[in-house]
Amino acid sequence: MIKPELDDESITKVDANTTIQEQIQELSKRLQNVNDDLHQQVREKHGALLQQAMHAGRFDVALNTLYYDVEQIRTIGHKLKNQIDIQYQQVDNQTRVLGRLHELSHLLRSAGTLLSLTVKLRSTKDPLKQAELHYELGQLIEDEDLKKIDFVQNARAEVINSRQKLRNLTQMQLVTGLQERSEAQVVNALKIFKNFNLLQKSLDDLIATFISDLEQSLRECFAGTDISVLHKGVPINKASPKTNRGPGKTPMLTTTQNFRAKFWKSLHWLLYEELYEICQQVILLTSALDQIKQLGYDTTEIYDVHNHVWQVVQTLLRKSFSECPAHVTQTLQEGLAKLLTSARGLEERLNGEFIFDTDMFSALEVGYISKCAANMKACLAGVDMPSNETVDILIRVASTELSAALIDARLTNSVSAVFIACSQELCKKLESQIKLGADSKQVVDIPNYQQTQNVVISNILHYHKDSVRRMLVDLDVHFSKSKSTAQQDILKALDQTNILIGTILQQIMDSILSTISIILLSMHREPGLSSEKISTSGPSMYMKELQEFISRVWSNHIGPFEDKELVSKCGQELAKRCIELFIHNMSILRPISQAGRQRLKSDCNHMENALKPICPNLPDLGNPARLLRAMSFLIVQPPEELVKQSVGGDSLVPSYIVLFLLFGYANSELQSPHTTANWSNERLIEWLEGHTSDREKLELISGAIQRYRDQVRRKKIEQYDEVYPLMVEFFEKSLKL
């Protein structure tokens, strides 16, 4: 290809300062040069240009040939299309004819099947076989094409009519079978409904009927907002309960003043008879469904009829109880125990197949508990000082309320909580009357007015406690059948009465113990115990005083208390303290002669007699009683025998008691521990009572032993007291354990 050499760059080189004429001349000159160059290039490339022209001609020929071939192919394609269209149209027409023939054949077969099955249906009397035929006829009678054929319309109408009659008959058989407890009849009815593909719907309708009848019965029970507007109806015929059974046949209420009695009679019948009948039918229905499942029928789409019905029933009862008129609600709340009795009776009658939810009747509990609380609190209203009569009234009311509530564990616990609260209120009223102070615990004279009042209060508390226990014993049979914790809760609440009685008793016991301690301390001033000339028979003067005091104070101050159980416990504790005080005083007694020891041995026996008013059977005290008898033996034993006593946990007599007895055999230079500490006998006794650890008591004794040792060394005495080595040996043995 020829390319001119004149370009934009050469043009732009024209001097901008030249004139236009000069520029035109310059451009003309350059154009001429370009023209010359073009001619030169044409001459030089003439052969190539000719060759290119030849190729262009050949290309035109090829294009013309290709166009001709395309036209040929297009013509052939049109011919093929026409041939295929004709064949396709023929095949399509034949296919349509065959399709219509097939549809006609199928329609004729269906019509023939419908007619033949109709003939079989007409000649079959067995409902189950009829249901199987209807199962096959189901799709045929619903076929839209068959509906357009005239000669099968009579057969279709006959099948539809037979189907409806069979469904109605089956529904009647199902209801009759359930009422008559005919399981075979119920199973056949369910099979028929299954063949109709109506099993679920039939169950829904049946359950809806149950609930509707039960709801209607509840409406009749709760009818009207006032007792006076209730219409007189037909009374319940108890002689023929079967005629009254069945959903929707509740006995009517009357307009008399006996509304509550009629109401509860009607409601009990509804739960105990009508609901029982429904539940029995549901149990039979569930069993029948299990049977048809075992026979191969698919029941996967069927819900749990047993649980479903019971949940719906409970929902209906909850709704009815919450939406009933105010006077009916009040009747239900106040008579909740009767309602629960009917409910539990139904559960028991159904052998636990159906159990009400624990919170089923919780909405009614508030009113019932309020009524119980009002009845019990009325027994204490306006009473400042409760008496035995007050207790009797409270127990009678509580026994009645608990007896009624024992039918239900939850209700029993609630009623028992109310009774416990009332018992606590009674105890608080009595507690406010208890007299405390010096006058209420004196034991030197006959009981004064305050003490007499305390005895009266204590006896009322005991009477209340005893009455509650007797009430629980009377109700024990019912409590044993209940899962409630009411019995244990009530017994635990009686601890408050024990505390109050114990408070009254304890202040007197403390005074008695204080006086006994003073009497026993007089042992140290007993004349003749250090002499060999006294008589060893008969009690000492302090022992006579102790016997007279215990006999008098126990008869006058403790005897009037009627709570002998608590008095016995307090008496045993007092006896233990008396024995402890007696042994402590006897063991530290110095100086003492051998005759004095024999007198103390005799006093040990008299001590047992002195304690009999407090504790008639002294061996019941255990170790303290055995220790008292052991002391009657040890008090007369020489030091050599005393140190043979065992020490440690197996020893009946504590080591410090033996050491105190050894001090009694020593001379005056080996002083007793309390003398060394410059204590009085009374202070030592108080210290021993306040320190229960034997180790502390041994440490007190070690101080006296150490002081004696130092004194001997300081005075340079050549020989220790003959008891000292025995004492040291026994002391060291005691410290090792």
Helices and strands as residue ranges (DSSP letters): H 8-12, H 20-44, H 46-123, H 127-141, G 146-148, G 150-152, H 153-179, H 183-195, H 199-221, G 227-229, H 241-244, H 259-269, I 270-275, H 276-294, H 305-323, H 326-334, H 336-349, H 362-380, H 388-405, H 409-431, G 439-441, H 449-474, H 476-481, H 486-493, H 495-521, G 522-525, H 541-553, I 554-558, H 564-587, H 594-610, G 618-621, H 623-634, H 639-642, H 655-663, H 673-676, H 681-690, H 694-715, H 723-735
